[in-house]
Structures are given as structure tokens and as C-alpha cells.
Amino acid sequence: MAGVGVEQAGIAWYSTLNEQIPEDRLARVYIYTDLRSYLALPLAQFAAGPAVPLLGLRTTLYAAAALILLAPLAMVATPSIRALTPRTAETAARLRRSGARLSSTPTDHGLPGSRP
């Protein structure tokens, strides 16, 4: 289940990056995204080792599961994430055809060409 969740999140993340980030800045954003991801895994593995003797295996596993569940919930609870709308009419039309619900309120994401 975690693998399915990670893949779904990855697809949504990279699709959103390609849709929302200007093309001349996209490579830089990809680098920071990948760096964050590559650092998070070894840091979490490093922290799990000492956590097992301190908390016990079962508590450590439950804590890790709670983090896995709470991280996406915190993201979805962020108003600017929920208000994110497609930047192009083609993407908006494709999402509407798929049955996705879109916000009618434009948002300013601090990017050139975005509307306040």
C-alpha cells in the first residue's frame, strides 16, 4: 500500500510541477525536489536504528506509520494546495472531462503569468 501511495504522490507531484512551474525554472525545482527526497530516506533510516531500542519495535513501526499518514494529510490541509488550479485551459478541460472538481477562484502562486 505504501508503494502505491508513493507512486500516486509522485505522479501528482511531477504533473503539478510541470503544470505550475515556468519552463526556465523547472530543472532547478526538480533538483531541489530530488535532493530533498534523496536526503529524507537515509535520514529516516538513520533515525529508525536508535529509535527501536529506545521505543521498541512495535512503537517505532506505529510512529513511522503515523508519519506516513500524517504527512500527506498535512499537505492536503494546506489551503494553498487545495486552491491550486490548472494554469492552462487544455489541462482544465482535460481534468473536467475526467470528473475532477476544479476551484473557480484563481490563485496567485507567485509565478509569472499567475493571476491574483
C-alpha positions as CSV (number, residue, x, y, z in Angstrom):
1,M,0.0,0.0,0.0
2,A,2.8,2.4,0.8
3,G,4.3,1.8,-2.7
4,V,1.0,2.6,-4.4
5,G,0.7,5.7,-2.3
6,V,4.3,6.8,-3.1
7,E,3.7,6.3,-6.8
8,Q,0.4,8.2,-6.8
9,A,2.0,11.1,-4.9
10,G,4.9,11.1,-7.4
11,I,2.7,11.3,-10.4
12,A,0.7,14.1,-8.8
13,W,3.8,15.9,-7.8
14,Y,5.6,15.8,-11.1
15,S,2.5,16.6,-13.0
16,T,1.9,19.6,-10.8
17,L,5.5,20.8,-11.2
18,N,5.2,20.6,-15.0
19,E,1.9,22.4,-14.9
20,Q,2.8,25.2,-12.4
21,I,6.5,25.9,-12.7
22,P,7.8,28.0,-15.6
23,E,9.9,26.0,-18.0
24,D,13.0,28.1,-17.4
25,R,12.9,27.3,-13.7
26,L,11.8,23.7,-13.9
27,A,15.2,22.0,-13.8
28,R,16.2,23.9,-10.7
29,V,13.0,22.8,-8.9
30,Y,13.5,19.2,-10.0
31,I,17.0,19.3,-8.5
32,Y,15.8,20.6,-5.1
33,T,12.9,18.1,-5.1
34,D,15.2,15.2,-5.8
35,L,17.8,16.3,-3.3
36,R,15.1,16.6,-0.6
37,S,13.8,13.1,-1.4
38,Y,17.3,11.5,-1.5
39,L,18.2,13.1,1.8
40,A,15.0,12.1,3.6
41,L,15.3,8.4,3.1
42,P,18.8,7.9,4.6
43,L,18.0,10.3,7.4
44,A,14.8,8.4,8.3
45,Q,16.7,5.1,8.2
46,F,19.4,6.5,10.4
47,A,16.8,7.7,12.9
48,A,15.0,4.4,12.9
49,G,18.0,2.5,14.2
50,P,18.3,4.2,17.6
51,A,14.5,4.5,17.9
52,V,14.0,0.7,18.1
53,P,16.0,0.2,21.3
54,L,14.5,3.4,22.9
55,L,10.9,2.9,21.9
56,G,10.6,-0.7,21.0
57,L,10.0,-2.2,17.6
58,R,6.2,-2.0,17.7
59,T,6.1,1.6,18.8
60,T,8.7,2.6,16.2
61,L,6.7,1.0,13.4
62,Y,3.5,2.7,14.6
63,A,5.3,6.0,14.8
64,A,6.6,5.5,11.2
65,A,3.1,4.6,10.0
66,A,1.7,7.7,11.7
67,L,4.3,9.9,10.0
68,I,3.5,8.3,6.6
69,L,-0.2,9.0,7.1
70,L,0.1,12.5,8.7
71,A,2.5,13.9,6.1
72,P,0.0,13.8,3.2
73,L,-2.8,14.9,5.4
74,A,-0.9,18.0,6.5
75,M,-0.2,18.7,2.8
76,V,-3.8,18.4,1.8
77,A,-4.9,20.6,4.8
78,T,-2.8,23.5,3.4
79,P,-5.2,26.0,1.8
80,S,-2.8,27.0,-1.0
81,I,-2.5,23.3,-2.0
82,R,-6.3,22.8,-2.1
83,A,-6.8,26.0,-4.1
84,L,-4.3,25.1,-6.7
85,T,-5.8,25.2,-10.2
86,P,-4.5,24.3,-13.6
87,R,-2.7,27.1,-15.4
88,T,-3.8,26.2,-18.9
89,A,-7.2,25.8,-20.4
90,E,-6.3,22.5,-22.0
91,T,-5.4,21.0,-18.7
92,A,-8.5,22.4,-17.0
93,A,-10.7,21.0,-19.8
94,R,-9.0,17.5,-19.6
95,L,-9.5,17.5,-15.8
96,R,-13.1,18.5,-16.1
97,R,-13.7,15.7,-18.7
98,S,-12.2,13.2,-16.2
99,G,-14.6,14.3,-13.5
100,A,-12.2,16.2,-11.3
101,R,-13.5,19.2,-9.4
102,L,-11.8,22.5,-10.0
103,S,-11.8,25.7,-8.0
104,S,-13.2,28.6,-9.9
105,T,-11.2,31.1,-7.8
106,P,-7.8,31.9,-9.4
107,T,-4.9,31.9,-7.0
108,D,-1.6,33.8,-7.1
109,H,1.3,31.3,-6.7
110,G,4.0,34.0,-7.1
111,L,4.8,32.8,-10.6
112,P,5.0,35.0,-13.7
113,G,1.6,34.8,-15.5
114,S,-0.4,33.8,-12.5
115,R,-3.4,35.8,-11.6
116,P,-4.1,37.2,-8.1
